[in-house]
Amino acid sequence: QAGLHAANQLSLSPSQSEDLCLVELTTKFHEQKQKTSDKDLLSFAENVMFYGSVLMHLEKFSEALECFRFSNVIFEAKYGSDHLAISENVHNTGVILEKMSDSPNSQYHLD
């Protein structure tokens, strides 16, 4: 089965599977960005941000963080650093990092 989450079906440790999935996700984003016209780039970034929100609710936090990071780069290039979409991404990133820090196995810890 192909797709963004195909790495989850491999018999790898969770961290190896997660790393492969993030690489595949980032690669697909970059490929799609190259195919997207400049005028449609903001719509593409909004779709990536929405996908990140879906992943966040599915508790696929690492993938969601990558979506927010990737879309933020586009938003900042187009809007500058002071835009609602950027603040929404930063907020969602904080929510995810807080949830990840609450996990006993987390490598993220907020002080």
Rosetta constraint file for C-alpha pairs under 8 A:
AtomPair CA 1 CA 6 HARMONIC 6.23 0.50
AtomPair CA 2 CA 6 HARMONIC 5.64 0.50
AtomPair CA 4 CA 21 HARMONIC 6.65 0.50
AtomPair CA 4 CA 24 HARMONIC 6.59 0.50
AtomPair CA 4 CA 25 HARMONIC 5.94 0.50
AtomPair CA 5 CA 9 HARMONIC 7.80 0.50
AtomPair CA 5 CA 21 HARMONIC 6.25 0.50
AtomPair CA 6 CA 10 HARMONIC 7.45 0.50
AtomPair CA 6 CA 21 HARMONIC 7.50 0.50
AtomPair CA 7 CA 17 HARMONIC 5.51 0.50
AtomPair CA 7 CA 18 HARMONIC 7.37 0.50
AtomPair CA 7 CA 20 HARMONIC 6.24 0.50
AtomPair CA 7 CA 21 HARMONIC 5.41 0.50
AtomPair CA 8 CA 17 HARMONIC 5.70 0.50
AtomPair CA 8 CA 18 HARMONIC 7.23 0.50
AtomPair CA 8 CA 21 HARMONIC 7.33 0.50
AtomPair CA 10 CA 17 HARMONIC 6.91 0.50
AtomPair CA 12 CA 16 HARMONIC 5.88 0.50
AtomPair CA 12 CA 17 HARMONIC 5.60 0.50
AtomPair CA 13 CA 17 HARMONIC 6.13 0.50
AtomPair CA 14 CA 18 HARMONIC 5.92 0.50
AtomPair CA 15 CA 19 HARMONIC 6.03 0.50
AtomPair CA 16 CA 20 HARMONIC 6.25 0.50
AtomPair CA 17 CA 21 HARMONIC 6.17 0.50
AtomPair CA 18 CA 22 HARMONIC 6.17 0.50
AtomPair CA 18 CA 62 HARMONIC 7.71 0.50
AtomPair CA 19 CA 23 HARMONIC 6.27 0.50
AtomPair CA 20 CA 24 HARMONIC 6.17 0.50
AtomPair CA 21 CA 25 HARMONIC 6.00 0.50
AtomPair CA 21 CA 63 HARMONIC 7.81 0.50
AtomPair CA 22 CA 26 HARMONIC 6.03 0.50
AtomPair CA 22 CA 62 HARMONIC 7.48 0.50
AtomPair CA 22 CA 63 HARMONIC 6.09 0.50
AtomPair CA 22 CA 66 HARMONIC 7.34 0.50
AtomPair CA 23 CA 27 HARMONIC 6.03 0.50
AtomPair CA 24 CA 28 HARMONIC 6.12 0.50
AtomPair CA 25 CA 29 HARMONIC 6.23 0.50
AtomPair CA 25 CA 63 HARMONIC 7.57 0.50
AtomPair CA 26 CA 30 HARMONIC 6.23 0.50
AtomPair CA 26 CA 66 HARMONIC 7.33 0.50
AtomPair CA 26 CA 70 HARMONIC 7.98 0.50
AtomPair CA 27 CA 31 HARMONIC 6.15 0.50
AtomPair CA 28 CA 32 HARMONIC 6.09 0.50
AtomPair CA 29 CA 33 HARMONIC 5.99 0.50
AtomPair CA 29 CA 70 HARMONIC 7.90 0.50
AtomPair CA 30 CA 34 HARMONIC 6.26 0.50
AtomPair CA 31 CA 35 HARMONIC 6.63 0.50
AtomPair CA 32 CA 36 HARMONIC 6.23 0.50
AtomPair CA 33 CA 41 HARMONIC 7.24 0.50
AtomPair CA 33 CA 44 HARMONIC 7.58 0.50
AtomPair CA 36 CA 40 HARMONIC 6.19 0.50
AtomPair CA 36 CA 41 HARMONIC 6.08 0.50
AtomPair CA 36 CA 44 HARMONIC 7.59 0.50
AtomPair CA 37 CA 41 HARMONIC 6.24 0.50
AtomPair CA 40 CA 44 HARMONIC 6.32 0.50
AtomPair CA 41 CA 45 HARMONIC 6.22 0.50
AtomPair CA 41 CA 74 HARMONIC 7.54 0.50
AtomPair CA 42 CA 46 HARMONIC 6.15 0.50
AtomPair CA 42 CA 74 HARMONIC 7.15 0.50
AtomPair CA 42 CA 75 HARMONIC 7.02 0.50
AtomPair CA 42 CA 78 HARMONIC 7.74 0.50
AtomPair CA 43 CA 47 HARMONIC 6.20 0.50
AtomPair CA 44 CA 48 HARMONIC 6.26 0.50
AtomPair CA 45 CA 49 HARMONIC 6.11 0.50
AtomPair CA 45 CA 70 HARMONIC 7.78 0.50
AtomPair CA 45 CA 71 HARMONIC 4.69 0.50
AtomPair CA 45 CA 72 HARMONIC 7.70 0.50
AtomPair CA 45 CA 74 HARMONIC 6.39 0.50
AtomPair CA 45 CA 75 HARMONIC 7.08 0.50
AtomPair CA 46 CA 50 HARMONIC 6.13 0.50
AtomPair CA 46 CA 71 HARMONIC 7.08 0.50
AtomPair CA 47 CA 51 HARMONIC 6.12 0.50
AtomPair CA 48 CA 52 HARMONIC 6.19 0.50
AtomPair CA 48 CA 67 HARMONIC 5.69 0.50
AtomPair CA 48 CA 68 HARMONIC 7.43 0.50
AtomPair CA 48 CA 70 HARMONIC 7.75 0.50
AtomPair CA 48 CA 71 HARMONIC 6.08 0.50
AtomPair CA 49 CA 53 HARMONIC 6.38 0.50
AtomPair CA 49 CA 67 HARMONIC 5.86 0.50
AtomPair CA 49 CA 68 HARMONIC 5.60 0.50
AtomPair CA 49 CA 71 HARMONIC 5.91 0.50
AtomPair CA 49 CA 89 HARMONIC 7.39 0.50
AtomPair CA 50 CA 54 HARMONIC 6.41 0.50
AtomPair CA 51 CA 55 HARMONIC 6.21 0.50
AtomPair CA 51 CA 64 HARMONIC 7.52 0.50
AtomPair CA 51 CA 67 HARMONIC 7.08 0.50
AtomPair CA 52 CA 56 HARMONIC 6.02 0.50
AtomPair CA 52 CA 63 HARMONIC 7.13 0.50
AtomPair CA 52 CA 64 HARMONIC 4.19 0.50
AtomPair CA 52 CA 65 HARMONIC 6.99 0.50
AtomPair CA 52 CA 66 HARMONIC 7.70 0.50
AtomPair CA 52 CA 67 HARMONIC 4.95 0.50
AtomPair CA 52 CA 68 HARMONIC 6.12 0.50
AtomPair CA 53 CA 57 HARMONIC 6.38 0.50
AtomPair CA 53 CA 64 HARMONIC 6.68 0.50
AtomPair CA 53 CA 92 HARMONIC 7.76 0.50
AtomPair CA 54 CA 58 HARMONIC 6.33 0.50
AtomPair CA 54 CA 64 HARMONIC 7.85 0.50
AtomPair CA 55 CA 59 HARMONIC 6.15 0.50
AtomPair CA 55 CA 60 HARMONIC 5.13 0.50
AtomPair CA 55 CA 61 HARMONIC 6.76 0.50
AtomPair CA 55 CA 63 HARMONIC 6.82 0.50
AtomPair CA 55 CA 64 HARMONIC 5.24 0.50
AtomPair CA 56 CA 60 HARMONIC 5.68 0.50
AtomPair CA 56 CA 61 HARMONIC 5.50 0.50
AtomPair CA 56 CA 64 HARMONIC 5.42 0.50
AtomPair CA 56 CA 96 HARMONIC 7.13 0.50
AtomPair CA 60 CA 64 HARMONIC 6.22 0.50
AtomPair CA 61 CA 65 HARMONIC 6.08 0.50
AtomPair CA 61 CA 96 HARMONIC 6.20 0.50
AtomPair CA 61 CA 100 HARMONIC 7.59 0.50
AtomPair CA 62 CA 66 HARMONIC 6.40 0.50
AtomPair CA 63 CA 67 HARMONIC 6.39 0.50
AtomPair CA 64 CA 68 HARMONIC 6.31 0.50
AtomPair CA 65 CA 69 HARMONIC 6.05 0.50
AtomPair CA 65 CA 93 HARMONIC 6.20 0.50
AtomPair CA 65 CA 96 HARMONIC 7.54 0.50
AtomPair CA 66 CA 70 HARMONIC 5.96 0.50
AtomPair CA 67 CA 71 HARMONIC 6.07 0.50
AtomPair CA 68 CA 72 HARMONIC 5.93 0.50
AtomPair CA 68 CA 89 HARMONIC 5.52 0.50
AtomPair CA 68 CA 90 HARMONIC 7.86 0.50
AtomPair CA 68 CA 92 HARMONIC 7.86 0.50
AtomPair CA 68 CA 93 HARMONIC 7.08 0.50
AtomPair CA 69 CA 73 HARMONIC 6.53 0.50
AtomPair CA 69 CA 89 HARMONIC 7.81 0.50
AtomPair CA 70 CA 74 HARMONIC 7.01 0.50
AtomPair CA 71 CA 75 HARMONIC 6.24 0.50
AtomPair CA 72 CA 76 HARMONIC 5.93 0.50
AtomPair CA 72 CA 85 HARMONIC 7.89 0.50
AtomPair CA 72 CA 86 HARMONIC 5.95 0.50
AtomPair CA 72 CA 89 HARMONIC 6.90 0.50
AtomPair CA 73 CA 77 HARMONIC 6.22 0.50
AtomPair CA 74 CA 78 HARMONIC 6.22 0.50
AtomPair CA 75 CA 79 HARMONIC 5.60 0.50
AtomPair CA 75 CA 80 HARMONIC 7.11 0.50
AtomPair CA 75 CA 81 HARMONIC 7.98 0.50
AtomPair CA 75 CA 85 HARMONIC 7.17 0.50
AtomPair CA 75 CA 86 HARMONIC 6.62 0.50
AtomPair CA 76 CA 80 HARMONIC 4.49 0.50
AtomPair CA 76 CA 81 HARMONIC 5.26 0.50
AtomPair CA 76 CA 86 HARMONIC 7.28 0.50
AtomPair CA 79 CA 83 HARMONIC 6.47 0.50
AtomPair CA 81 CA 86 HARMONIC 7.05 0.50
AtomPair CA 82 CA 86 HARMONIC 7.13 0.50
AtomPair CA 82 CA 87 HARMONIC 7.78 0.50
AtomPair CA 83 CA 87 HARMONIC 6.53 0.50
AtomPair CA 84 CA 88 HARMONIC 6.11 0.50
AtomPair CA 85 CA 89 HARMONIC 6.28 0.50
AtomPair CA 86 CA 90 HARMONIC 6.19 0.50
AtomPair CA 87 CA 91 HARMONIC 6.05 0.50
AtomPair CA 88 CA 92 HARMONIC 6.15 0.50
AtomPair CA 89 CA 93 HARMONIC 6.03 0.50
AtomPair CA 90 CA 94 HARMONIC 6.24 0.50
AtomPair CA 91 CA 95 HARMONIC 6.32 0.50
AtomPair CA 92 CA 96 HARMONIC 6.22 0.50
AtomPair CA 93 CA 97 HARMONIC 6.15 0.50
AtomPair CA 94 CA 98 HARMONIC 6.06 0.50
AtomPair CA 95 CA 99 HARMONIC 6.28 0.50
AtomPair CA 96 CA 100 HARMONIC 6.03 0.50
AtomPair CA 97 CA 101 HARMONIC 5.99 0.50
AtomPair CA 97 CA 108 HARMONIC 6.97 0.50
AtomPair CA 97 CA 110 HARMONIC 7.87 0.50
AtomPair CA 98 CA 102 HARMONIC 6.43 0.50
AtomPair CA 98 CA 109 HARMONIC 7.88 0.50
AtomPair CA 98 CA 110 HARMONIC 6.88 0.50
AtomPair CA 99 CA 103 HARMONIC 6.89 0.50
AtomPair CA 100 CA 106 HARMONIC 5.94 0.50
AtomPair CA 100 CA 107 HARMONIC 8.00 0.50
AtomPair CA 100 CA 108 HARMONIC 6.23 0.50
AtomPair CA 100 CA 109 HARMONIC 7.73 0.50
AtomPair CA 101 CA 106 HARMONIC 5.73 0.50
AtomPair CA 101 CA 107 HARMONIC 7.28 0.50
AtomPair CA 101 CA 108 HARMONIC 4.82 0.50
AtomPair CA 101 CA 109 HARMONIC 4.45 0.50
AtomPair CA 101 CA 110 HARMONIC 6.10 0.50
AtomPair CA 102 CA 106 HARMONIC 7.29 0.50
AtomPair CA 102 CA 109 HARMONIC 7.49 0.50
